[in-house]
Amino acid sequence: MRMIPAHDGAIRALALNMQGTMLATASEKGTLIRVFDIATCLLLYELRRGSNKAHIYCISFSRRSNYLAVTSDSKTLHVFSLEGKREARSVSKFTLPTAQPTMCCFGAEERTVLVIGQSGFYTKLRWNDRGEMHKEEQQKFLLINDD
């Protein structure tokens, strides 16, 4: 049996790519995201989300597995390139409207990410070659009452 040496502590979040060939993991600390080759158990990428501790809510691979999106309780969405450097920082970052739990995925169009939050927001984002991310669409889909 092979083992993937993901993190020293507990794993907070993980994701498989659509092909089932790569695994992304985040520890409870939430500062590093590691991407492994499933067949060989080798580390492919070590991605730095930040230096402050964060609770990772979602990790998502793009369809071609060339990007990875990560959301956390620091109100951020990070997009990492999985082409080139083994160790990298995000190629684009966006501040979300809330620190509440979120889920993310890549859109059908190139360089788009969709984020949906527990607080009732949906956002479609697009980033450019300079890493600047902007909102293309935002909807509120829940009316949350205190009742």
Secondary structure, 3 states (H helix, E strand, C coil): CCCCCCCCCCEEEEEECCCCCEEEEEECCCCEEEEEECCCCCEEEEEECCCCCCCEEEEEECCCCCEEEEEECCCEEEEEECCCCCEEECCEEEECCCCCCEEEEECCCCCEEEEEECCCEEEEEEECCCCCEEEEEEEECCCCCCC
